[in-house]
Amino acid sequence: MEIGHRVDPGGPRRRRPRRVIRAAVIVSLAGCLGLGGLWAWQWWRQPAGPPPAPGPGALARTAVTAGVPAALPDLVVLIGEQEARLRTHPRDARAWAVLGAAYVERGRRLADATFYPTAERALRTSLKVRPRANASALEGLAALANARRDFPAARTWAEAARKADGTRWTTYPQLIDAYTGLGDHKAVERTLDRLMELRSGAAVRARAGAVYRDKGWREDATAALWEAAAQAEQPAERAAWLERCGQLAFERGDREVALRYFREALRVDPAQWAARAGQARALAALGRTSEALSGYRAALAGQPSPEYALELGELYESLGLAQDARAQYDLLRAQVRNAAADGVDGALPLGRLEADHGDPGEAVRGLRAQFRRQPSTAVADALAWALHRAAVAGVTDVADGDVVEAEKEALRLAVRATESKHGGGVRSALYAYHRGMIEKSLGREGPARRHLDEALQINPYFSPLHAPKARAALTALGKPSVTEMPEGVTPGVPAGASVGEVAGGGAGQWG
């Protein structure tokens, strides 16, 4: 070996061993993974922000597809969004169905039937685009028919929707409304049972509360509606269920409680016009008539409902303001006439008006036709009262010209409206008053006294016009006589004891 030998720089270089290169690559990758993992760990540890809140259109869409009240401004946004989509996607059956449902809800919230033809066109277009398995369009048509008070059509559409999709829970409230309007109480109970099997939550509790109310189960109805209000996720829905709670409170004569419910509903949703009318009703019962009149006028401005016009007119009449009352009655007739052009059946509110403040014979004719088609408890009561009023007025074209027969027919219908075995389980002061006055006219003083007293026990403030008449009729009937006691009962004699036993101080004596 030569000393001082140098390697030729132009010669071949020595290669780095492969294991050294592999180690370097592994170290680099590990470093990258470590840094990436550390960054991911730091990112994961940071608290996640809340998801973006749904916009107004999304909120309204959720409401209308679930069949619950939607806020009016949100509905306007939803309608605009759906119409924009359909301009570019005209064969989107789902969008057509949502648009139709939104128009139904908008018309219902505003008591504006001019929205209903647009809703019907949208829903029928959805069916045309998708003729089969289109439960959402069928359900929308059922909701539209219910809003128009065409309950036979509502039943047909809702049953078709159920056939298309029996697990779609939102169809069942539409069925319940239709069956209620047709007086089919057994079908109502079956449908509610099925609904509660499929779904729970605020909307279902509210629907159960309405059924319980119609059965006369006041405590159950109040509990169900209160739970619905507590569970509701959106203000418009919560306000609607609070308003129903107020209705129940007023129906049992709790004026102050009703007023609190109505005020809370309006605080939650100032466009809850039914609560505005309810507040006016409670204020009138409390004697605060100036505030009541203002409340009714505000309610009618926001939601021109025939029911509100009738209530305001009767409040005016009770105050001796006959001209103002007539203006409201004329308004009601115009409302019914205009709504009829858009498919709404106004026979019930018009019949109630004509029976007391117009032509009772016309009321009988309209309500008879209505009862043949839609024999609900409400129509049975209204027809009973119209027959009575026609008989009192001496109208000769009812019951084949026999006013006594008209009164007897009226009583049969009033019994149907007030006795649970006939489906009339609702605890209504107005229905009890109507029955009592019909019985009084027929000379049945004992039952008349009992039902007039019942009306005032249920709600002493049920009407500013009719509650005083109930008290006056009860006073005119006087106290019951011995002959009016139930069979087998004698005043001062306990059940099961003879008059002789009591006179002799025997067993069973009571004071």
C-alpha positions as CSV (number, residue, x, y, z in Angstrom):
1,M,0.0,0.0,0.0
2,E,1.5,3.3,-1.1
3,I,1.8,6.0,1.5
4,G,0.3,9.4,0.5
5,H,-2.0,7.9,-2.2
6,R,-5.1,10.1,-2.9
7,V,-8.4,9.0,-4.4
8,D,-9.0,10.3,-7.9
9,P,-11.8,12.8,-7.6
10,G,-13.0,11.9,-11.1
11,G,-13.5,8.3,-10.1
12,P,-16.7,6.6,-9.0
13,R,-18.4,8.0,-5.7
14,R,-19.3,5.7,-2.8
15,R,-23.1,5.2,-2.6
16,R,-24.9,5.8,0.7
17,P,-26.3,2.6,2.1
18,R,-30.0,2.1,1.3
19,R,-30.8,1.5,5.0
20,V,-29.6,5.1,5.7
21,I,-31.8,6.5,3.1
22,R,-34.8,4.5,4.2
23,A,-34.3,5.7,7.8
24,A,-34.1,9.3,6.7
25,V,-37.4,8.9,4.8
26,I,-39.1,7.3,7.8
27,V,-37.9,10.0,10.1
28,S,-39.2,12.7,7.8
29,L,-42.6,11.0,7.4
30,A,-42.8,10.5,11.1
31,G,-42.1,14.2,11.7
32,C,-44.8,15.2,9.2
33,L,-47.3,12.9,10.8
34,G,-46.4,14.1,14.2
35,L,-46.9,17.7,13.3
36,G,-50.1,16.9,11.4
37,G,-51.4,14.9,14.4
38,L,-50.5,17.7,16.8
39,W,-52.4,20.2,14.6
40,A,-55.4,17.9,14.4
41,W,-55.3,17.3,18.1
42,Q,-55.3,21.1,18.7
43,W,-58.1,21.6,16.2
44,W,-60.2,18.8,17.8
45,R,-59.7,20.2,21.3
46,Q,-61.1,23.5,20.2
47,P,-64.9,23.8,21.0
48,A,-67.0,23.4,17.9
49,G,-69.2,26.4,17.1
50,P,-73.0,26.1,16.9
51,P,-74.4,25.0,13.5
52,P,-75.8,27.8,11.5
53,A,-79.4,28.6,12.4
54,P,-81.9,27.6,9.8
55,G,-83.3,30.5,7.8
56,P,-86.9,31.7,7.7
57,G,-87.7,29.6,4.7
58,A,-86.3,26.5,6.3
59,L,-88.3,27.1,9.5
60,A,-91.5,27.6,7.5
61,R,-90.8,24.5,5.5
62,T,-90.3,22.4,8.6
63,A,-93.6,23.7,10.0
64,V,-95.8,23.3,7.0
65,T,-94.5,19.8,6.2
66,A,-95.2,18.8,9.9
67,G,-98.7,20.4,9.8
68,V,-98.0,23.0,12.5
69,P,-98.5,26.8,12.5
70,A,-95.7,28.7,10.8
71,A,-94.8,32.4,11.2
72,L,-96.3,34.6,8.6
73,P,-93.0,36.3,7.5
74,D,-91.3,32.9,7.2
75,L,-94.2,31.7,5.0
76,V,-93.6,34.6,2.6
77,V,-89.9,33.7,2.4
78,L,-90.7,30.0,1.8
79,I,-93.2,30.7,-0.9
80,G,-90.7,32.9,-2.7
81,E,-88.0,30.2,-2.4
82,Q,-90.2,27.5,-3.8
83,E,-91.5,29.6,-6.7
84,A,-87.9,30.5,-7.6
85,R,-86.9,26.8,-7.6
86,L,-89.9,25.8,-9.7
87,R,-89.0,28.3,-12.4
88,T,-85.8,26.3,-13.0
89,H,-87.1,22.8,-11.9
90,P,-90.8,22.7,-13.0
91,R,-91.0,19.0,-12.6
92,D,-90.1,19.0,-8.9
93,A,-93.2,17.3,-7.4
94,R,-92.0,17.8,-3.8
95,A,-91.5,21.6,-4.4
96,W,-95.0,21.9,-5.8
97,A,-96.4,20.1,-2.8
98,V,-94.5,22.3,-0.3
99,L,-95.6,25.4,-2.2
100,G,-99.2,24.3,-2.0
101,A,-99.0,23.6,1.7
102,A,-97.5,27.0,2.3
103,Y,-100.3,28.8,0.5
104,V,-102.9,26.8,2.5
105,E,-101.2,27.8,5.8
106,R,-101.0,31.4,4.7
107,G,-104.6,31.5,3.8
108,R,-105.6,29.9,7.1
109,R,-103.5,32.2,9.2
110,L,-104.9,35.3,7.4
111,A,-108.5,34.0,6.9
112,D,-107.9,34.9,3.3
113,A,-109.5,32.3,1.0
114,T,-108.0,34.0,-2.1
115,F,-104.8,32.0,-1.5
116,Y,-106.6,28.7,-1.8
117,P,-107.0,28.4,-5.5
118,T,-103.3,29.0,-5.9
119,A,-102.6,26.3,-3.3
120,E,-104.9,23.9,-5.2
121,R,-103.2,24.5,-8.5
122,A,-99.8,23.8,-6.9
123,L,-100.9,20.6,-5.2
124,R,-102.6,19.3,-8.3
125,T,-99.5,20.1,-10.4
126,S,-97.5,18.0,-7.9
127,L,-99.9,15.1,-8.5
128,K,-99.7,15.6,-12.2
129,V,-95.9,15.4,-12.1
130,R,-95.9,12.5,-9.8
131,P,-99.2,10.7,-9.9
132,R,-98.2,7.7,-7.8
133,A,-97.0,7.5,-4.2
134,N,-97.3,11.3,-3.8
135,A,-98.6,11.3,-0.2
136,S,-97.4,14.9,0.4
137,A,-99.6,16.3,-2.3
138,L,-102.6,14.2,-1.2
139,E,-102.1,15.3,2.3
140,G,-101.9,19.0,1.2
141,L,-105.2,18.6,-0.6
142,A,-106.7,17.2,2.5
143,A,-105.5,20.2,4.5
144,L,-106.9,22.5,1.9
145,A,-110.3,20.8,2.0
146,N,-110.3,21.1,5.8
147,A,-109.5,24.8,5.6
148,R,-112.4,25.2,3.2
149,R,-114.7,23.2,5.6
150,D,-115.3,20.6,2.9
151,F,-114.9,17.6,5.2
152,P,-116.1,14.9,2.8
153,A,-113.4,15.9,0.3
154,A,-110.9,16.2,3.2
155,R,-111.6,12.6,4.2
156,T,-111.2,11.4,0.7
157,W,-107.9,13.0,0.2
158,A,-106.5,12.1,3.6
159,E,-107.5,8.5,3.2
160,A,-105.8,8.4,-0.1
161,A,-102.7,9.8,1.5
162,R,-102.8,7.2,4.2
163,K,-103.1,4.5,1.6
164,A,-100.1,5.9,-0.2
165,D,-98.0,5.9,3.0
166,G,-99.6,4.6,6.1
167,T,-96.5,5.5,8.3
168,R,-96.7,9.2,7.4
169,W,-97.8,10.6,10.7
170,T,-98.8,14.1,9.4
171,T,-101.7,12.6,7.5
172,Y,-103.5,11.6,10.6
173,P,-104.3,15.1,12.0
174,Q,-106.0,15.8,8.7
175,L,-108.0,12.7,9.1
176,I,-109.0,13.7,12.6
177,D,-110.2,17.1,11.4
178,A,-112.2,15.5,8.6
179,Y,-113.8,12.9,10.8
180,T,-114.7,15.5,13.4
181,G,-116.4,17.7,10.8
182,L,-118.4,14.6,9.7
183,G,-119.4,13.7,13.2
184,D,-117.6,10.3,13.0
185,H,-116.4,10.2,16.6
186,K,-115.4,6.5,16.6
187,A,-113.1,7.1,13.6
188,V,-111.6,10.1,15.4
189,E,-110.7,7.9,18.4
190,R,-109.2,5.2,16.2
191,T,-107.2,7.7,14.2
192,L,-105.8,9.4,17.3
193,D,-104.7,6.1,18.7
194,R,-102.8,5.4,15.5
195,L,-101.3,8.8,15.5
196,M,-100.0,8.4,19.0
197,E,-98.5,5.0,18.0
198,L,-96.6,6.6,15.2
199,R,-95.4,9.9,16.8
200,S,-95.1,11.9,20.0
201,G,-94.3,15.5,20.5
202,A,-96.0,18.9,20.6
203,A,-98.1,18.6,17.5
204,V,-99.5,15.2,18.6
205,R,-100.2,16.4,22.1
206,A,-102.1,19.4,20.7
207,R,-104.2,17.2,18.5
208,A,-104.9,14.9,21.4
209,G,-105.9,17.9,23.5
210,A,-108.5,18.9,20.9
211,V,-110.0,15.4,20.8
212,Y,-110.1,15.3,24.6
213,R,-111.9,18.7,24.7
214,D,-114.5,17.4,22.3
215,K,-115.1,14.4,24.5
216,G,-115.6,16.6,27.5
217,W,-112.3,15.6,29.2
218,R,-111.3,19.1,30.2
219,E,-108.4,18.3,32.6
220,D,-106.8,15.9,30.1
221,A,-107.3,18.5,27.3
222,T,-105.7,21.2,29.3
223,A,-102.7,19.0,30.3
224,A,-102.1,17.9,26.7
225,L,-102.2,21.4,25.3
226,W,-100.0,22.8,28.1
227,E,-97.5,20.1,27.3
228,A,-97.7,20.9,23.6
229,A,-97.0,24.6,24.3
230,A,-94.0,23.6,26.5
231,Q,-92.6,21.3,23.9
232,A,-93.1,23.5,20.8
233,E,-89.9,24.5,19.2
234,Q,-90.9,27.6,17.2
235,P,-92.8,30.7,18.5
236,A,-95.7,30.5,16.1
237,E,-96.4,26.9,17.1
238,R,-96.1,27.7,20.8
239,A,-98.4,30.7,20.5
240,A,-101.0,28.5,18.8
241,W,-101.1,26.0,21.6
242,L,-101.2,28.7,24.2
243,E,-104.2,30.2,22.5
244,R,-105.9,26.8,22.7
245,C,-105.2,26.7,26.4
246,G,-106.8,30.1,26.7
247,Q,-109.9,28.8,24.8
248,L,-110.2,26.0,27.3
249,A,-109.9,28.3,30.2
250,F,-112.5,30.7,28.9
251,E,-114.9,27.8,28.1
252,R,-114.9,26.8,31.8
253,G,-115.4,30.5,32.9
254,D,-111.8,31.2,34.1
255,R,-111.6,34.7,32.6
256,E,-108.4,35.8,34.2
257,V,-106.6,32.6,33.4
258,A,-107.8,32.8,29.8
259,L,-106.6,36.4,29.6
260,R,-103.1,35.4,30.8
261,Y,-102.9,32.6,28.2
262,F,-104.0,34.9,25.4
263,R,-101.5,37.6,26.4
264,E,-98.6,35.2,26.6
265,A,-99.6,33.8,23.1
266,L,-99.5,37.4,21.7
267,R,-96.1,38.1,23.4
268,V,-94.7,35.0,21.7
269,D,-96.3,35.7,18.3
270,P,-98.0,39.1,17.9
271,A,-99.6,37.8,14.7
272,Q,-101.6,35.2,16.6
273,W,-104.9,36.8,15.7
274,A,-107.0,34.1,17.3
275,A,-105.4,35.0,20.6
276,R,-106.2,38.7,19.9
277,A,-109.9,37.8,19.5
278,G,-109.7,35.5,22.6
279,Q,-108.2,38.4,24.6
280,A,-111.1,40.6,23.5
281,R,-113.6,37.8,24.5
282,A,-112.0,37.6,28.0
283,L,-111.9,41.4,28.4
284,A,-115.6,41.6,27.5
285,A,-116.4,39.0,30.2
286,L,-114.5,41.1,32.7
287,G,-116.5,44.1,31.8
288,R,-113.6,45.9,30.1
289,T,-115.7,46.6,27.0
290,S,-113.7,49.5,25.5
291,E,-110.6,47.3,25.4
292,A,-112.6,44.4,24.2
293,L,-114.0,46.4,21.3
294,S,-110.5,47.5,20.3
295,G,-109.2,43.9,20.5
296,Y,-111.9,42.6,18.3
297,R,-111.3,45.3,15.7
298,A,-107.6,44.5,15.7
299,A,-108.3,40.8,15.3
300,L,-110.6,41.4,12.4
301,A,-108.0,43.6,10.7
302,G,-105.4,40.9,10.9
303,Q,-107.7,37.9,10.3
304,P,-111.2,38.8,9.0
305,S,-112.9,35.7,10.4
306,P,-116.7,35.4,10.3
307,E,-116.6,34.1,13.9
308,Y,-114.9,37.3,15.1
309,A,-117.4,39.5,13.2
310,L,-120.3,37.6,14.9
311,E,-118.8,38.0,18.4
312,L,-118.1,41.7,17.9
313,G,-121.6,42.3,16.5
314,E,-123.2,40.6,19.5
315,L,-121.0,42.6,21.9
316,Y,-122.2,45.8,20.2
317,E,-125.8,44.5,20.4
318,S,-125.4,43.8,24.1
319,L,-124.3,47.4,24.6
320,G,-127.3,48.7,22.8
321,L,-125.3,49.8,19.7
322,A,-127.6,48.3,17.1
323,Q,-126.2,50.1,14.1
324,D,-122.7,49.0,14.9
325,A,-123.9,45.5,15.4
326,R,-125.7,45.5,12.0
327,A,-122.4,46.6,10.3
328,Q,-120.7,43.6,11.7
329,Y,-123.5,41.2,10.6
330,D,-123.3,42.7,7.1
331,L,-119.5,42.2,7.2
332,L,-120.0,38.6,8.1
333,R,-122.3,38.0,5.2
334,A,-119.8,39.6,2.8
335,Q,-117.0,37.5,4.2
336,V,-118.9,34.3,3.7
337,R,-120.0,35.4,0.2
338,N,-116.4,36.3,-0.9
339,A,-114.9,33.1,0.6
340,A,-117.5,31.0,-1.1
341,A,-116.1,32.2,-4.5
342,D,-112.8,30.5,-3.5
343,G,-114.4,27.3,-2.3
344,V,-115.0,27.9,1.4
345,D,-118.2,26.5,2.9
346,G,-119.6,29.2,5.2
347,A,-123.0,27.6,6.0
348,L,-122.2,27.2,9.7
349,P,-121.3,30.8,10.6
350,L,-123.9,32.2,8.3
351,G,-126.6,29.9,9.8
352,R,-125.7,31.0,13.3
353,L,-126.0,34.6,12.2
354,E,-129.3,34.3,10.4
355,A,-130.9,32.3,13.2
356,D,-130.5,35.1,15.7
357,H,-130.0,38.3,13.7
358,G,-131.6,37.7,10.3
359,D,-133.8,35.1,8.6
360,P,-134.3,32.0,10.7
361,G,-136.0,30.2,7.9
362,E,-133.0,30.8,5.6
363,A,-130.8,29.5,8.5
364,V,-132.8,26.3,8.7
365,R,-132.6,25.7,5.0
366,G,-128.8,26.2,4.8
367,L,-128.0,24.3,7.9
368,R,-130.3,21.3,6.9
369,A,-128.3,20.9,3.7
370,Q,-125.1,21.2,5.7
371,F,-126.2,18.6,8.2
372,R,-127.1,16.1,5.5
373,R,-123.6,16.5,4.1
374,Q,-121.6,17.1,7.3
375,P,-123.4,16.0,10.4
376,S,-121.0,17.3,13.1
377,T,-121.9,18.2,16.6
378,A,-121.5,21.9,15.8
379,V,-123.9,21.7,12.9
380,A,-126.4,19.7,14.9
381,D,-126.4,22.4,17.6
382,A,-126.7,25.3,15.1
383,L,-129.6,23.6,13.2
384,A,-131.4,22.9,16.5
385,W,-131.2,26.5,17.4
386,A,-132.3,27.7,13.9
387,L,-135.3,25.5,14.1
388,H,-136.2,26.9,17.5
389,R,-135.8,30.4,16.3
390,A,-137.9,29.8,13.2
391,A,-140.6,28.3,15.3
392,V,-140.6,31.3,17.7
393,A,-140.7,33.6,14.7
394,G,-143.7,31.7,13.3
395,V,-141.9,30.7,10.1
396,T,-144.2,28.3,8.4
397,D,-141.9,26.6,5.9
398,V,-140.0,24.5,8.4
399,A,-141.1,21.0,9.5
400,D,-143.9,21.0,7.0
401,G,-145.4,24.2,8.4
402,D,-145.8,22.7,12.0
403,V,-143.9,24.8,14.5
404,V,-144.4,22.3,17.3
405,E,-142.8,19.6,15.1
406,A,-140.0,22.1,14.4
407,E,-139.4,22.4,18.1
408,K,-139.4,18.7,18.6
409,E,-136.9,18.2,15.8
410,A,-134.9,21.0,17.4
411,L,-134.8,19.1,20.7
412,R,-133.7,15.9,19.0
413,L,-130.8,17.7,17.5
414,A,-130.0,19.5,20.7
415,V,-129.9,16.2,22.6
416,R,-127.5,14.9,20.0
417,A,-125.2,17.9,20.4
418,T,-125.1,17.7,24.3
419,E,-125.1,14.0,25.2
420,S,-121.9,12.0,24.9
421,K,-123.7,8.8,23.9
422,H,-124.7,10.7,20.7
423,G,-121.2,12.1,20.3
424,G,-121.9,15.5,21.9
425,G,-119.5,15.2,24.8
426,V,-118.1,18.7,24.6
427,R,-118.9,20.8,27.7
428,S,-120.4,23.9,25.9
429,A,-122.3,26.5,27.7
430,L,-123.8,27.7,24.4
431,Y,-125.1,24.2,23.5
432,A,-126.6,23.7,27.0
433,Y,-128.3,27.1,26.7
434,H,-129.8,26.3,23.3
435,R,-131.1,23.0,24.7
436,G,-132.6,24.7,27.8
437,M,-134.4,27.3,25.8
438,I,-135.8,24.7,23.4
439,E,-137.1,22.7,26.3
440,K,-138.6,25.8,27.9
441,S,-140.5,26.5,24.6
442,L,-141.9,23.0,24.7
443,G,-143.1,23.4,28.3
444,R,-140.5,21.0,29.7
445,E,-139.7,23.2,32.6
446,G,-137.6,20.7,34.7
447,P,-135.1,19.8,31.9
448,A,-135.1,23.4,30.8
449,R,-134.2,24.7,34.2
450,R,-131.5,22.0,34.5
451,H,-129.8,22.8,31.2
452,L,-130.0,26.6,31.6
453,D,-128.4,26.2,35.0
454,E,-125.8,23.9,33.5
455,A,-125.0,26.5,30.9
456,L,-124.3,29.1,33.6
457,Q,-122.4,26.6,35.7
458,I,-120.1,25.8,32.8
459,N,-119.4,29.4,32.0
460,P,-121.4,32.3,33.4
461,Y,-119.8,34.6,30.8
462,F,-120.2,32.5,27.7
463,S,-121.9,35.3,25.7
464,P,-122.5,39.0,26.5
465,L,-125.8,38.7,24.6
466,H,-127.1,35.2,25.5
467,A,-125.8,34.7,29.1
468,P,-128.1,37.4,30.4
469,K,-131.0,35.8,28.5
470,A,-130.1,32.4,30.1
471,R,-130.3,34.0,33.6
472,A,-133.6,35.8,32.8
473,A,-135.1,32.5,31.5
474,L,-134.0,30.7,34.6
475,T,-135.5,33.3,36.9
476,A,-138.8,33.2,34.9
477,L,-138.9,29.4,35.4
478,G,-138.7,29.8,39.2
479,K,-137.7,27.1,41.6
480,P,-138.5,23.4,40.8
481,S,-141.7,22.0,42.1
482,V,-142.3,18.5,43.6
483,T,-143.6,17.3,40.3
484,E,-140.4,18.1,38.5
485,M,-138.2,15.9,40.8
486,P,-136.7,12.8,39.2
487,E,-138.9,9.7,39.5
488,G,-138.7,8.1,43.0
489,V,-137.3,11.2,44.7
490,T,-139.3,13.4,47.1
491,P,-137.9,16.7,48.6
492,G,-136.6,16.0,52.1
493,V,-136.8,12.2,51.6
494,P,-133.5,10.3,51.0
495,A,-133.3,7.7,48.4
496,G,-134.6,4.3,49.6
497,A,-136.7,5.8,52.5
498,S,-140.4,6.2,52.6
499,V,-142.2,9.5,53.4
500,G,-143.6,7.7,56.5
501,E,-140.2,6.7,57.8
502,V,-139.0,10.3,57.6
503,A,-142.2,11.7,59.2
504,G,-141.8,9.2,62.0
505,G,-138.1,10.0,62.6
506,G,-137.1,6.6,61.2
507,A,-133.8,5.6,59.7
508,G,-132.6,7.7,56.8
509,Q,-133.7,11.1,58.1
510,W,-131.7,14.0,56.7
511,G,-131.9,17.7,56.7
